[in-house]
Amino acid sequence: MSAFPIADTHPRPENEKEVQRHLARAWRALQSNQSPPGARPTHVTLPDVASQWILLAADYIDATGVDVMVEQWIKDDRIAQGIVGGRYGKVSVREYLIASIACAINRIPGTMDQIVHVMNQHMKKKVRARFEPSDPERLAKLKRARQLTGPRIDDSSVQRLATLINKTISPKTYPADRRYSHEELDQYDRDRSPWDRAMVPVRQKRMDALTAAMLLPSWLLIPEEYRRHWTGDLTADATVVPVWGDGHKRCKRAECKESDGACGHWTRENQNVDAGYHAKQNSKRAYAERDGHDASPEYTLGFDLHIKVTTGPLVKAKYPEIIIAARLDRPGHAPGMNLADGLRPLALAGLPTGHLVTDLGYSQLPPESYASLVKQLGYEPVMMYNTKSLGVQEIYKGCLLVEGTWYGPCMPQELINANIDHQAERITYDEWRARIKRRESYQLRLKSETQTSSSYVFRCPGHSDGATATCDYRKVSRNDEALVTAGKKVLEVVVIHPDKDLPACSNKASFSIPKSIGARWLQKHPYKGDKWCEIYGPERNQIEGKNGELKTSSLAGLKEPGDRRSIGMGKQLIAILARLIATNVHAILRFLANADAPDEAPTMTPLSPFGQRWRSSEDENDQPHRITGRRMLEITDDPPMRPTAVPDIPQVA
């Protein structure tokens, strides 16, 4: 091997002058970012980020105020822990966030080396000034730190800042110097201080607030005349975000080979402890995550990213398709609560609420974990059912809840089994659509909701004006009879007559059904009806396309874990949010390029139109429903001190 850092292809020098000549040539090549002729590269040239993207990222951070917010959190934690003094770092939170977003918008992998390069790259004074914090005191301390250690920003300074941010916003942090066994991590949980345990829900709320503050301004980048066309319709989905490295390590002892890892020896977690295995089939996830199991390639080690995308009939025509909310968590952990917690800032900000399209990953959850939460926020679920859930889902006083919609007791069995028979290929497509259409005649007619919003008030399908069916128990009204005689209306003739004493058949005016009955299944539009199909299919296609855009390496590149080798959920979250923002920016640029010219030039609108309601912590309902990441082991002998109140997030003008 050659003793020189050039390459083995160079001839071994014969004398000292030749040594100096080789070293001089290597030095000149290093200074010009080129490798010596015939040598392997020893220095990688990192690309510069265009000034326009740095300025856009700076405007974006100004609109959110997250840099001031995170700096305040760091300061609060130092005071709470009694930390006094210490040298201030030479990198600010603002610089770190601007560099991360600018790299993502420029479609450059935001590795730590690249972020450091952006901070140090040559740029004009007015661009450099946008990196500086707005707080004069913080700016003076930052300049003082750089006077002591030099103006150039080094990797270690950025790493220390990223670690500090991670400890400030990650609900639970674990040591990352090596792989730890499950027993060691459990012991680490037992040894947590009361303050650390009490701060878990506080840091969870910080993570949620940071996510909302980083994504909400994406909507404000769109000119107002386009924003007003959006009626609040969203589509949600969870996509896996892989992390760098592998998962559990199996025990290698010869005497333990037959135990399939159950012995517990040498079983190690990935250094990203909060990550887990993503599997399409939930029954396989537990198998992949058990101690000592070596997961096969069909499982992906990473996080679940729950995204909410603006959709609707006018998307891409009147407004762009962007990711307006998101949540990051361990795969399979509280998906419905992650979805609801991501929607809450939108409702608090006063944005419109419409329908919410989801797949089976959410619709099969208990109502208290999904459906009831999103309905309280004003959203109407539009969801799928699995094969086992088709047909009659609930019966209340003779009325039938069939696939999310209430029908009268007189509904024929062939209409109840319409979707079941179609999936089993017992009927043709035309017969299936005809049966779905006939269901409308047996649907209970909503009269009103009670003042307490605890129940629905329905009318029988054959009752009074507007009837859709006729039977021996109900007399056709004069108006409907005139319409039928004129050929302008057709009433379904009921052939099945249930018990006449049922409320749906005997009550003269109406009857009520509690909202808690069938809350898991209820949705506004009849399942597989014309309106349901008009919404569900296109909008599910839209979010699947957005998932593909997020994972494509030329755009967001979330499928490339090598670009995010940071350890810690907080570090991963910032890297992911930067890529989501970049995806939104390019989606808006594509939309504006094809849309009609706006009346006014698009500008970054501050977050002030929303006020500060979107991150208010005065309301008890504003607390997160879940704690992300690995389940923390609770101590039994000395329970931790619970926080009396979650500290409010500082207000940012």
C-alpha positions in Angstrom: 0.0 0.0 0.0 1.2 3.5 -0.8 1.9 5.8 2.1 0.3 8.7 0.3 -3.3 9.8 0.4 -3.4 9.8 -3.4 -3.8 6.2 -4.7 -1.9 3.1 -5.3 -1.8 3.8 -9.0 0.9 6.4 -8.5 4.5 5.2 -8.7 6.4 4.9 -5.4 8.7 8.0 -5.2 12.5 7.5 -5.4 13.7 10.6 -3.6 12.5 13.5 -1.4 11.9 15.9 -4.3 9.6 13.5 -6.0 7.7 13.1 -2.7 7.3 16.9 -2.5 6.2 17.1 -6.2 3.5 14.5 -5.6 2.3 16.2 -2.4 2.2 19.6 -4.1 0.1 18.2 -7.0 -2.3 16.5 -4.6 -2.7 19.7 -2.6 -3.4 21.8 -5.7 -6.0 19.2 -6.8 -7.6 19.2 -3.4 -7.9 23.0 -3.5 -9.5 22.9 -6.9 -11.9 20.1 -5.9 -10.3 17.7 -8.4 -8.6 14.3 -7.9 -5.1 13.9 -9.2 -4.8 12.2 -12.6 -5.0 8.4 -12.3 -6.2 8.5 -8.7 -9.4 7.6 -6.9 -11.3 10.7 -5.6 -10.3 11.7 -2.1 -12.6 14.8 -1.8 -16.3 14.9 -2.7 -17.6 18.1 -4.2 -20.8 19.1 -2.6 -23.2 21.3 -4.7 -24.2 24.8 -3.7 -27.8 25.7 -3.1 -29.3 28.5 -5.3 -29.8 31.8 -3.5 -33.5 31.9 -4.5 -34.2 28.7 -2.6 -32.3 30.0 0.5 -34.4 33.2 0.4 -37.6 31.2 0.0 -36.6 29.0 2.9 -35.9 32.0 5.0 -39.3 33.6 4.2 -40.9 30.3 5.1 -39.2 30.2 8.5 -40.2 33.8 9.1 -43.8 33.0 8.4 -43.8 30.1 10.9 -41.7 31.5 13.7 -40.5 28.0 14.6 -36.9 29.1 15.1 -37.9 31.4 17.9 -40.3 28.7 19.3 -37.6 26.0 19.4 -35.0 28.4 20.9 -37.5 29.2 23.6 -38.1 25.5 24.4 -34.4 24.9 24.7 -34.0 27.8 27.1 -37.0 26.6 29.2 -35.5 23.2 29.5 -32.2 24.6 30.6 -33.9 26.7 33.3 -36.1 23.7 34.5 -33.0 21.5 34.9 -31.0 24.2 36.7 -28.4 24.5 34.0 -26.6 27.8 34.4 -23.9 29.2 32.1 -22.1 27.2 29.5 -20.8 28.2 26.1 -23.4 29.1 23.5 -23.2 27.1 20.2 -22.0 28.7 17.0 -25.0 27.5 15.0 -28.6 28.8 15.5 -31.8 26.8 15.0 -32.7 29.2 12.3 -29.6 28.4 10.2 -30.2 24.6 10.6 -33.8 24.8 9.5 -33.2 27.2 6.6 -30.3 25.0 5.3 -32.4 21.8 5.6 -35.4 23.3 3.7 -33.2 24.9 1.0 -31.5 21.6 0.3 -34.8 19.8 0.0 -36.3 22.5 -2.3 -33.1 22.4 -4.5 -33.6 18.6 -4.7 -30.3 17.9 -3.0 -30.1 15.2 -0.3 -30.0 17.0 3.0 -27.2 15.0 4.6 -25.4 16.6 7.6 -22.3 17.3 5.3 -24.5 19.0 2.8 -26.2 21.2 5.4 -22.9 22.3 6.8 -21.7 23.1 3.2 -24.8 25.3 2.6 -24.1 27.2 5.8 -20.5 27.8 4.7 -21.0 28.3 1.0 -20.2 31.7 -0.6 -23.2 33.9 -0.9 -24.1 37.6 -1.1 -24.3 39.6 2.1 -28.1 40.1 1.8 -28.5 36.3 1.5 -26.1 35.6 4.4 -28.0 38.1 6.5 -31.2 36.0 6.2 -29.5 33.2 8.2 -29.0 35.5 11.2 -31.5 35.2 14.1 -33.9 38.2 14.6 -33.2 38.4 18.3 -30.3 40.9 18.9 -29.2 39.2 22.1 -29.0 35.7 20.4 -27.2 37.2 17.4 -24.6 38.9 19.6 -23.9 35.6 21.5 -23.7 33.7 18.2 -21.1 36.2 16.8 -19.2 36.0 20.0 -19.0 32.2 19.8 -17.7 32.4 16.3 -15.1 34.9 17.3 -13.7 32.4 19.8 -13.7 29.4 17.5 -13.5 30.8 14.0 -16.3 31.9 11.5 -16.4 28.6 9.6 -19.1 26.2 10.8 -17.9 22.7 11.5 -19.8 19.4 11.5 -19.6 18.9 15.3 -21.4 22.2 16.0 -24.3 21.3 13.7 -24.4 17.7 15.2 -24.6 19.1 18.7 -27.4 21.5 17.8 -29.4 18.7 16.1 -29.0 16.5 19.2 -30.2 19.4 21.4 -33.3 19.9 19.2 -33.9 16.1 19.3 -33.8 16.1 23.1 -36.2 19.1 23.2 -39.0 17.7 20.9 -38.7 13.9 21.0 -41.1 12.6 23.7 -38.6 9.8 24.7 -34.9 9.8 24.0 -32.6 6.9 24.4 -28.8 6.5 24.2 -27.5 6.1 20.7 -23.8 5.3 21.1 -24.4 1.6 20.4 -27.1 -1.1 20.1 -28.9 -1.8 23.3 -30.9 -4.9 24.3 -34.6 -4.7 25.2 -33.6 -5.3 28.9 -31.2 -2.5 28.8 -33.7 -0.1 27.3 -36.3 -1.2 29.9 -33.8 -0.4 32.7 -33.2 3.0 31.1 -36.9 3.7 31.3 -37.0 2.7 35.0 -34.1 5.0 35.7 -35.6 8.1 34.1 -35.9 11.1 36.4 -39.4 12.3 37.5 -38.8 15.5 35.5 -38.0 13.5 32.4 -41.1 11.4 32.8 -43.3 14.5 33.4 -41.9 16.1 30.2 -42.9 13.3 27.9 -46.4 14.7 27.2 -44.9 18.2 27.0 -42.4 17.2 24.3 -45.1 15.3 22.5 -47.1 18.5 22.2 -44.0 20.3 21.1 -43.4 17.8 18.3 -47.0 18.2 17.2 -46.8 22.0 17.3 -43.6 22.0 15.3 -45.1 19.7 12.6 -48.2 21.9 12.3 -46.2 25.2 12.2 -43.9 23.8 9.5 -46.7 22.6 7.2 -49.5 25.1 7.6 -47.6 27.9 5.8 -47.5 25.7 2.7 -51.2 26.6 2.2 -50.4 30.3 2.6 -48.0 30.1 -0.3 -51.0 29.7 -2.6 -52.7 33.0 -3.8 -56.0 33.7 -2.0 -58.1 33.5 -5.1 -57.1 29.8 -5.5 -57.3 29.0 -1.8 -61.0 29.9 -1.6 -62.0 27.1 -3.9 -60.9 24.4 -1.4 -63.9 23.3 0.7 -61.8 21.3 3.3 -61.8 17.9 1.7 -58.8 15.8 2.7 -57.4 12.3 2.0 -55.2 10.6 4.6 -52.9 7.7 4.4 -49.9 6.2 6.2 -46.7 5.6 4.3 -43.5 3.9 5.6 -40.3 6.0 6.0 -37.4 3.6 6.3 -34.5 4.4 8.6 -30.8 3.6 8.1 -29.5 0.3 9.5 -31.1 -3.1 10.4 -33.2 -4.2 13.3 -32.9 -6.9 15.9 -29.8 -9.1 16.1 -30.3 -12.8 16.8 -28.4 -14.7 19.5 -25.4 -16.5 17.9 -24.7 -19.0 20.7 -24.7 -22.6 19.6 -26.7 -23.8 22.6 -29.5 -21.2 21.8 -29.9 -21.8 18.1 -33.1 -23.8 18.5 -34.7 -21.2 20.7 -35.3 -18.9 17.7 -34.1 -15.9 19.8 -36.3 -16.6 22.7 -33.3 -16.8 25.0 -32.8 -13.1 24.9 -29.0 -13.3 24.7 -27.5 -10.6 22.5 -30.8 -9.4 21.1 -30.2 -5.8 20.0 -32.5 -3.0 18.8 -31.7 -0.6 16.0 -30.1 2.6 17.3 -33.3 4.4 16.2 -35.2 2.9 19.1 -38.5 4.6 18.3 -38.6 3.0 14.9 -40.3 -0.3 14.2 -41.2 -2.8 11.5 -43.8 -1.9 8.9 -45.8 -4.8 7.5 -48.9 -4.7 5.3 -50.4 -7.5 7.4 -50.7 -6.5 11.1 -50.5 -10.1 12.2 -46.9 -10.3 10.9 -45.7 -7.1 12.5 -45.6 -8.6 16.0 -43.6 -11.6 14.7 -41.1 -9.2 13.1 -40.7 -7.1 16.3 -40.2 -9.9 18.8 -36.9 -10.3 20.5 -34.2 -12.0 18.5 -36.1 -12.3 15.3 -34.2 -11.5 12.1 -36.8 -9.8 9.9 -37.0 -10.9 6.3 -36.9 -8.3 3.4 -40.7 -8.1 3.3 -40.6 -6.0 6.5 -39.4 -2.4 6.4 -37.7 -0.9 9.5 -38.8 2.7 9.9 -41.6 5.0 10.9 -45.2 5.5 9.7 -45.8 9.0 8.3 -49.5 9.9 8.4 -50.1 12.5 5.8 -53.2 14.6 4.9 -53.5 15.8 1.4 -55.8 18.5 0.0 -58.1 16.8 -2.4 -61.6 17.3 -3.9 -63.3 17.6 -7.3 -61.5 20.9 -8.1 -58.0 19.8 -7.1 -55.3 20.6 -9.7 -57.9 22.7 -11.6 -58.6 25.4 -9.0 -56.1 24.7 -6.3 -53.0 22.5 -5.9 -52.6 19.1 -4.2 -50.3 19.6 -1.1 -49.6 17.9 2.2 -51.2 20.2 4.8 -50.7 18.1 7.9 -48.7 15.1 9.0 -47.7 13.0 12.0 -44.7 10.6 12.5 -44.9 7.5 14.7 -43.9 3.9 15.1 -45.6 1.6 12.5 -49.0 0.5 13.6 -49.1 2.6 16.7 -52.4 4.5 17.3 -53.0 5.3 13.6 -56.4 6.9 14.2 -55.2 9.1 17.0 -52.2 10.2 14.9 -54.7 11.1 12.2 -57.0 13.1 14.5 -54.1 14.9 16.2 -52.8 16.0 12.8 -56.2 17.4 11.9 -56.7 19.4 15.1 -54.4 22.3 14.2 -56.4 22.7 10.9 -59.7 23.0 12.8 -58.2 25.4 15.3 -56.8 27.6 12.5 -60.3 28.0 11.2 -59.7 26.2 7.9 -62.8 24.7 6.3 -63.7 21.1 7.1 -65.1 18.6 4.5 -65.0 14.9 3.9 -62.0 12.7 4.9 -61.1 9.8 2.7 -59.2 6.9 4.4 -58.5 3.3 3.7 -58.9 0.1 5.8 -56.0 1.0 8.0 -58.2 3.6 9.7 -61.8 2.5 9.1 -61.5 -0.7 11.0 -60.5 1.0 14.2 -62.8 1.4 17.2 -64.9 4.7 17.1 -63.0 6.2 20.1 -59.7 5.8 18.2 -60.8 7.2 14.8 -64.4 7.9 13.7 -65.6 9.8 16.7 -62.4 11.9 16.9 -62.5 13.1 13.3 -66.3 13.8 13.5 -65.8 15.9 16.6 -63.4 18.1 14.5 -66.1 18.5 11.8 -64.9 16.0 9.2 -67.2 13.4 7.5 -65.4 10.0 7.0 -65.5 8.4 3.6 -64.1 4.9 4.1 -63.8 1.3 3.0 -65.0 -1.9 4.7 -63.3 -5.3 4.5 -65.2 -8.3 3.3 -66.1 -9.5 6.9 -67.8 -6.1 7.6 -70.2 -6.1 4.6 -73.9 -6.5 5.1 -75.7 -5.7 8.3 -73.4 -4.1 10.9 -75.9 -3.0 13.6 -79.6 -3.5 14.3 -81.5 -0.9 16.5 -85.2 -1.3 17.1 -85.6 -3.2 13.8 -83.7 -0.6 11.7 -80.7 -2.0 9.8 -77.3 -0.4 9.6 -76.0 -1.7 6.3 -72.5 -0.7 5.3 -72.5 2.6 7.1 -76.1 3.8 6.3 -79.4 3.3 8.2 -82.2 1.5 6.3 -85.7 0.6 7.2 -86.7 -2.8 8.6 -88.4 -3.6 5.2 -85.2 -3.7 3.2 -85.0 -7.0 1.1 -82.1 -9.4 1.7 -81.0 -9.2 -1.9 -80.3 -5.5 -1.5 -78.5 -6.1 1.8 -76.2 -8.7 0.1 -75.6 -6.5 -3.0 -71.8 -6.0 -2.4 -71.4 -9.5 -0.9 -72.8 -11.1 -4.0 -70.8 -8.8 -6.3 -67.5 -9.7 -4.6 -68.4 -13.4 -4.9 -69.2 -12.9 -8.6 -72.7 -14.2 -8.2 -74.2 -11.2 -10.0 -73.1 -9.1 -12.9 -71.9 -5.5 -12.7 -75.2 -4.1 -14.1 -77.2 -6.1 -11.6 -74.9 -4.9 -8.8 -75.3 -1.2 -9.7 -79.1 -1.7 -10.0 -79.3 -3.1 -6.5 -77.1 -0.3 -5.1 -79.5 2.2 -6.7 -82.6 0.5 -5.3 -81.2 0.8 -1.8 -81.9 4.5 -1.9 -85.6 3.8 -1.7 -85.2 2.0 1.7 -82.9 4.5 3.3 -84.1 6.3 6.4 -84.6 10.0 5.8 -82.7 12.3 8.2 -85.1 14.8 9.8 -82.7 16.5 12.2 -80.1 16.1 14.9 -81.1 16.6 18.6 -79.9 19.7 20.4 -77.4 17.7 22.3 -76.1 16.1 19.1 -76.4 12.8 20.8 -78.8 11.2 18.4 -80.2 11.3 14.9 -83.9 11.9 14.2 -85.1 9.8 11.2 -88.3 9.3 9.2 -89.6 6.1 7.7 -88.9 5.8 3.9 -92.7 5.9 3.3 -93.6 8.7 5.7 -95.2 12.0 4.6 -94.0 14.1 1.6 -90.8 13.1 0.0 -91.4 9.4 0.5 -89.2 7.0 -1.4 -91.3 3.8 -0.8 -94.8 2.8 -0.1 -96.2 0.0 2.1 -99.5 -1.1 3.7 -98.5 0.7 7.0 -98.1 4.2 5.5 -100.5 6.2 3.4 -99.1 8.0 0.4 -99.3 11.8 0.7 -101.3 13.8 -1.8 -98.3 15.5 -3.2 -96.5 12.2 -3.8 -99.6 10.6 -5.2 -99.9 13.5 -7.7 -96.3 13.1 -8.8 -96.7 9.3 -9.2 -99.8 9.8 -11.3 -98.0 12.4 -13.5 -95.2 9.9 -14.0 -92.7 12.2 -12.4 -91.9 9.9 -9.4 -91.7 6.2 -8.8 -92.2 4.7 -5.3 -90.6 1.4 -4.4 -93.3 -1.1 -3.4 -92.4 -2.8 -0.1 -92.9 -6.5 -0.2 -91.5 -7.3 3.3 -93.7 -6.1 6.1 -92.0 -6.2 9.5 -93.6 -6.0 12.9 -96.0 -3.0 12.9 -95.1 -2.1 16.5 -91.5 -1.2 15.6 -90.9 2.6 16.0 -90.0 3.0 12.4 -93.4 1.6 11.4 -95.6 2.9 14.2 -94.4 6.4 15.1 -96.5 9.0 13.4 -93.8 11.6 12.9 -90.2 10.4 13.5 -87.9 8.3 15.8 -84.4 8.7 17.1 -81.3 6.6 16.9 -78.3 7.3 19.2 -75.1 8.3 17.4 -73.2 5.8 19.5 -75.0 2.9 17.8 -72.7 1.9 14.9 -70.4 4.9 15.4 -67.6 2.8 14.0 -69.3 2.3 10.6 -71.4 5.4 10.0 -70.6 7.6 7.0 -72.6 10.3 5.2 -72.7 8.8 1.7 -74.0 5.2 1.1 -71.3 2.7 0.6 -70.5 2.0 -3.1 -73.2 4.5 -4.1 -72.7 6.9 -7.0 -71.5 9.8 -4.7 -69.3 7.5 -2.7 -67.6 6.2 -5.9 -67.2 9.7 -7.2 -65.2 10.7 -4.1 -63.4 7.6 -3.0 -61.7 6.3 -6.1 -60.2 9.5 -7.6 -59.1 10.8 -4.2 -57.4 7.6 -3.2 -55.6 7.6 -6.5 -54.5 11.2 -5.7 -52.9 10.3 -2.4 -51.2 7.2 -3.8 -49.7 9.4 -6.4 -48.5 11.7 -3.7 -47.0 8.8 -1.8 -45.0 7.9 -4.9 -43.9 11.4 -5.3 -42.6 11.5 -1.7 -40.6 8.3 -2.2 -39.1 9.2 -5.6 -35.4 10.0 -5.1 -35.6 12.9 -7.6 -38.2 14.7 -5.5 -38.5 14.0 -1.8 -36.5 10.8 -1.7 -38.1 9.4 1.5 -37.3 5.9 0.4 -33.6 6.6 0.6 -32.7 6.2 4.3 -29.0 6.9 3.5 -29.9 10.5 3.1 -31.2 10.6 6.7 -28.7 8.8 8.8 -29.5 10.7 12.0 -30.5 8.9 15.1 -33.5 10.2 17.0 -37.1 10.8 16.1 -36.7 14.6 16.4 -33.8 14.6 13.9 -35.7 12.4 11.5 -38.8 14.6 11.8 -37.0 17.8 10.8 -35.4 16.0 7.8 -38.8 14.6 6.7 -40.6 17.9 7.2 -38.1 19.7 5.0 -38.8 17.2 2.2 -42.6 17.6 2.7 -42.2 21.4 2.4 -40.1 21.0 -0.7 -42.8 18.7 -2.3 -45.4 21.3 -1.5 -43.3 24.1 -3.0 -42.8 22.2 -6.3 -46.5 21.2 -6.4 -47.5 24.8 -6.1 -45.0 25.9 -8.7 -46.4 23.3 -11.1 -50.0 24.4 -10.4 -49.2 28.1 -10.9 -47.4 27.4 -14.2 -50.5 25.7 -15.6 -53.2 27.8 -13.9 -54.6 31.2 -15.0 -52.5 34.1 -13.9 -53.6 35.3 -10.4 -54.7 38.9 -9.9 -51.8 39.5 -7.6 -48.3 38.1 -7.5 -48.1 35.3 -5.0 -46.2 36.3 -1.8 -45.6 34.6 1.5 -48.4 35.4 3.9 -47.4 35.4 7.6 -49.3 33.0 9.9 -51.0 35.9 11.5 -54.3 35.4 9.6 -54.8 32.3 11.7 -54.0 34.1 14.9 -52.5 31.8 17.5 -55.6 29.6 18.0 -54.0 26.7 16.0 -51.5 26.0 18.9 -53.6 27.1 21.9 -53.1 24.8 24.9 -55.7 26.4 27.1 -58.4 23.9 25.9 -58.2 20.5 27.5 -59.2 18.9 24.2 -56.0 20.4 22.7 -53.9 17.7 24.4 -52.4 14.9 22.2 -54.2 11.6 22.3 -51.1 9.5 22.1 -47.3 9.4 22.9 -45.2 8.4 19.9 -42.4 5.9 19.7 -41.4 3.0 21.8 -43.7 2.1 24.7 -42.0 3.4 27.9 -41.8 1.0 30.8 -43.6 2.5 33.8 -42.1 2.0 37.3 -44.4 0.4 39.8 -42.8 1.1 43.2 -42.4 4.9 42.8 -44.7 6.4 40.2 -43.4 9.5 38.5 -44.8 12.9 39.3 -47.4 13.8 36.7 -47.5 17.4 35.3 -50.3 19.5 36.6 -50.6 21.4 33.3 -48.8 21.4 30.0 -46.9 24.7 29.6 -48.2 26.9 26.9 -46.3 27.2 23.7 -44.8 30.7 23.4 -46.7 33.1 21.1 -44.8 34.1 18.0 -45.9 37.3 16.2 
